[in-house]
Amino acid sequence: MDCPGIYRILNTKENKSYIGGTVNLRVRKNQHFSLLSRRIHKNRFLQEDFDRLGECCFIFEHLVICKPFQIHCLEEKFIEKYNTLENGYNIEKTGCVIKGQKRNPETGNRISIANTGNRQSIETKEKLSKINIGKKLSKETKNKISLANKGRKLSNREVEIIRQRNYGNTYNLGKKRNSETKDKQKQSQIAKIKENNYNGHLNEEAIKVIKFMQKYCNYKGLQTKLSKLYKISKPTLADIKNERTWVHLKI
């Protein structure tokens, strides 16, 4: 039936339902059973029972024919009527997405549990990749991604994936950085040094004292005394002395 309305996917063996609304009941039925038969349905609970019981235990029913603008309201009413949030397959109160709508924590937890363990198929990944080709991120989005990844350490698996991806990549081979790029990288390193302060308890004043002592008071046992005084290792002191760290501070 090519018309809008509310439908139910009924598990006849366990009397559990999934309620949905659509602008085309026939197309939506085909979509649901196609995804279920290929084991890629987004609703994990429905998919698990479909795999366990088989297609013969599931039927698609038309509950009501309605106008498109009535779908959202009627869908909520039928979800409440059949109690499909507690004893069914619905994850949230309505399947219609409203711009600006915020989910409550309970709904968010339901969706999180339902999506746990779900993996995108290779076909889906390829489609998403093609969609995003040539797409430019805004400065705001880049800043959000940067803040989210700040301080995050890559796992061994992620490092290996990056290594394999870049294996044989000669794009940067022989490429020379211009003075502008060098300055940007230098400023970035200085900013990181100031922020991290290497070992946390060191500041610029302490580093100036250490550098002064290393330069003008280089007597036997100095490194040991500085190590105990500032609670840092001798290799760290050697890095400061040889200007491998704190390079922006000069004495």
C-alpha positions as CSV (number, residue, x, y, z in Angstrom):
1,M,0.0,0.0,0.0
2,D,1.7,3.2,-1.3
3,C,0.4,5.6,1.4
4,P,1.5,7.2,4.6
5,G,0.6,5.6,7.9
6,I,1.6,3.8,11.1
7,Y,2.7,0.2,11.1
8,R,3.7,-2.6,13.5
9,I,6.2,-5.4,13.1
10,L,4.9,-8.1,15.4
11,N,6.8,-11.0,16.9
12,T,4.0,-13.5,16.9
13,K,5.8,-16.0,19.1
14,E,6.7,-13.7,22.0
15,N,4.1,-11.0,21.3
16,K,6.6,-8.2,21.1
17,S,6.2,-5.3,18.6
18,Y,8.0,-2.5,16.8
19,I,6.0,0.6,16.0
20,G,6.9,2.9,13.2
21,G,5.6,5.7,11.0
22,T,6.3,6.2,7.3
23,V,5.1,8.1,4.2
24,N,5.1,4.8,2.2
25,L,4.0,1.6,4.0
26,R,4.9,-0.8,1.2
27,V,8.4,0.6,0.7
28,R,9.1,0.7,4.5
29,K,8.0,-2.9,4.8
30,N,10.5,-4.0,2.1
31,Q,13.2,-1.9,3.7
32,H,12.8,-3.5,7.1
33,F,12.7,-7.1,5.9
34,S,15.6,-6.6,3.5
35,L,17.8,-5.2,6.3
36,L,16.7,-8.0,8.7
37,S,17.4,-10.7,6.2
38,R,20.9,-9.3,5.5
39,R,21.5,-9.0,9.2
40,I,22.3,-5.2,9.1
41,H,19.2,-3.8,10.7
42,K,20.0,-0.8,13.0
43,N,17.7,-2.1,15.8
44,R,19.9,-4.7,17.5
45,F,17.1,-6.2,19.6
46,L,14.8,-6.7,16.6
47,Q,17.7,-8.2,14.6
48,E,18.7,-10.6,17.3
49,D,15.1,-12.0,17.7
50,F,14.7,-12.2,13.9
51,D,17.9,-14.2,13.6
52,R,16.9,-16.5,16.5
53,L,13.2,-17.1,15.5
54,G,13.3,-16.7,11.8
55,E,11.2,-14.6,9.4
56,C,8.2,-16.8,9.8
57,C,7.6,-15.4,13.3
58,F,7.4,-11.8,12.2
59,I,4.5,-10.0,10.4
60,F,4.1,-6.5,9.1
61,E,0.7,-4.9,10.0
62,H,-0.9,-1.6,8.9
63,L,-2.3,0.0,12.1
64,V,-3.7,3.2,10.6
65,I,-3.7,5.2,7.4
66,C,-3.1,8.9,8.0
67,K,-1.8,12.2,6.6
68,P,2.0,12.8,6.7
69,F,1.7,15.6,9.3
70,Q,-0.1,13.2,11.6
71,I,2.6,10.5,11.6
72,H,4.6,11.9,14.5
73,C,1.7,12.2,16.9
74,L,0.0,8.9,16.0
75,E,3.3,7.0,16.3
76,E,3.8,8.2,19.9
77,K,0.2,7.2,20.8
78,F,0.7,3.6,19.4
79,I,4.1,3.2,21.1
80,E,2.3,4.0,24.4
81,K,-0.7,1.8,23.5
82,Y,1.4,-1.3,22.8
83,N,4.1,-0.4,25.5
84,T,6.9,-1.1,23.0
85,L,9.5,0.8,25.0
86,E,9.3,-1.6,27.9
87,N,8.0,-4.8,26.2
88,G,9.0,-4.3,22.6
89,Y,11.7,-3.2,20.2
90,N,11.3,0.6,20.1
91,I,14.3,2.5,21.6
92,E,12.8,5.9,21.8
93,K,9.3,7.4,22.0
94,T,9.2,8.4,18.3
95,G,11.2,7.5,15.3
96,C,10.6,10.9,13.6
97,V,13.6,13.2,13.9
98,I,12.8,16.8,14.7
99,K,15.5,19.5,14.2
100,G,16.8,20.8,17.5
101,Q,15.1,18.0,19.5
102,K,17.1,16.9,22.5
103,R,16.9,13.3,23.8
104,N,16.6,12.7,27.5
105,P,19.4,10.6,29.2
106,E,17.2,7.5,29.4
107,T,16.6,7.5,25.7
108,G,20.3,8.2,25.1
109,N,21.2,5.1,27.2
110,R,18.7,2.9,25.3
111,I,20.2,4.0,21.9
112,S,23.7,3.4,23.2
113,I,22.9,-0.1,24.4
114,A,21.2,-0.9,21.1
115,N,24.2,0.2,19.1
116,T,26.8,-1.5,21.2
117,G,28.7,-4.0,19.0
118,N,27.2,-2.7,15.8
119,R,29.7,-2.4,13.0
120,Q,29.3,-0.6,9.7
121,S,29.5,-2.9,6.6
122,I,32.2,-2.3,4.0
123,E,29.6,-1.1,1.6
124,T,28.3,1.5,4.1
125,K,31.9,2.7,4.8
126,E,32.6,3.1,1.1
127,K,29.4,5.2,0.6
128,L,30.3,7.5,3.5
129,S,33.8,7.9,2.2
130,K,32.5,8.9,-1.2
131,I,30.0,11.4,0.3
132,N,32.8,13.1,2.4
133,I,35.3,13.4,-0.5
134,G,36.1,17.1,-1.1
135,K,34.1,18.1,1.9
136,K,35.8,20.9,3.8
137,L,35.4,21.3,7.6
138,S,34.6,24.7,9.1
139,K,37.1,26.3,11.6
140,E,34.6,25.7,14.4
141,T,34.4,22.0,13.6
142,K,38.2,21.7,13.3
143,N,38.6,23.3,16.7
144,K,36.0,20.9,18.3
145,I,37.9,17.9,16.8
146,S,41.2,19.3,18.0
147,L,39.9,19.8,21.6
148,A,38.3,16.4,21.6
149,N,41.6,14.7,20.6
150,K,43.8,16.8,22.8
151,G,45.9,14.7,25.1
152,R,44.5,11.5,23.6
153,K,47.1,8.7,23.0
154,L,46.8,6.4,20.1
155,S,46.4,2.7,20.8
156,N,48.9,0.2,19.4
157,R,46.3,-0.9,16.9
158,E,45.7,2.7,15.6
159,V,49.4,3.3,15.3
160,E,49.8,0.1,13.3
161,I,46.8,1.1,11.0
162,I,48.4,4.5,10.3
163,R,51.8,2.9,9.7
164,Q,50.3,0.4,7.2
165,R,48.4,3.2,5.5
166,N,51.5,5.4,5.1
167,Y,53.8,2.6,4.1
168,G,55.5,3.5,0.8
169,N,54.1,7.0,0.9
170,T,56.7,9.3,-0.7
171,Y,54.5,12.5,-0.8
172,N,56.8,14.4,1.7
173,L,60.0,12.8,0.6
174,G,62.6,15.5,-0.2
175,K,60.1,18.3,0.5
176,K,61.6,21.4,2.2
177,R,59.7,23.5,4.7
178,N,59.5,27.2,4.1
179,S,60.4,29.7,6.8
180,E,56.8,30.4,7.6
181,T,56.1,26.7,8.3
182,K,59.2,26.4,10.4
183,D,58.1,29.4,12.5
184,K,54.7,27.9,13.0
185,Q,56.1,24.6,14.1
186,K,58.5,26.4,16.5
187,Q,55.8,28.5,18.0
188,S,53.6,25.3,18.4
189,Q,56.5,23.5,20.2
190,I,57.1,26.5,22.5
191,A,53.4,26.7,23.4
192,K,53.4,23.0,24.2
193,I,56.5,23.4,26.4
194,K,54.9,26.3,28.3
195,E,51.6,24.3,28.7
196,N,53.1,21.0,29.8
197,N,56.1,22.5,31.7
198,Y,57.9,19.1,31.4
199,N,57.3,17.1,34.5
200,G,54.6,19.6,35.7
201,H,56.5,21.2,38.6
202,L,59.1,23.1,36.4
203,N,58.5,26.6,35.3
204,E,60.5,29.1,33.3
205,E,62.2,30.7,36.3
206,A,63.4,27.2,37.5
207,I,64.7,26.4,34.0
208,K,66.6,29.7,33.9
209,V,68.3,28.9,37.2
210,I,69.1,25.4,36.0
211,K,70.6,26.7,32.7
212,F,72.6,29.3,34.6
213,M,74.0,26.7,37.0
214,Q,74.9,24.3,34.2
215,K,76.6,27.0,32.2
216,Y,78.6,28.9,34.8
217,C,78.8,26.5,37.8
218,N,79.6,23.2,36.1
219,Y,81.4,21.4,39.0
220,K,81.4,17.8,39.9
221,G,78.2,16.5,41.4
222,L,76.1,19.5,40.1
223,Q,73.8,17.3,38.1
224,T,73.1,15.1,41.1
225,K,72.3,18.1,43.3
226,L,70.0,19.7,40.7
227,S,68.3,16.4,40.2
228,K,67.5,16.1,43.9
229,L,66.6,19.8,44.3
230,Y,64.1,19.9,41.4
231,K,63.1,16.2,41.6
232,I,63.9,15.5,37.9
233,S,66.0,12.8,36.3
234,K,69.6,13.3,35.0
235,P,68.5,12.6,31.4
236,T,66.0,15.5,31.7
237,L,68.8,17.7,32.9
238,A,70.9,16.6,30.0
239,D,68.1,17.5,27.6
240,I,67.9,21.0,29.1
241,K,71.6,21.5,29.0
242,N,71.9,20.3,25.3
243,E,68.8,22.5,24.4
244,R,66.7,19.6,23.3
245,T,63.9,20.9,25.6
246,W,63.1,24.5,26.7
247,V,64.9,25.8,23.6
248,H,63.0,29.1,23.7
249,L,64.8,30.1,27.0
250,K,68.2,31.6,26.5
251,I,70.8,32.5,29.1
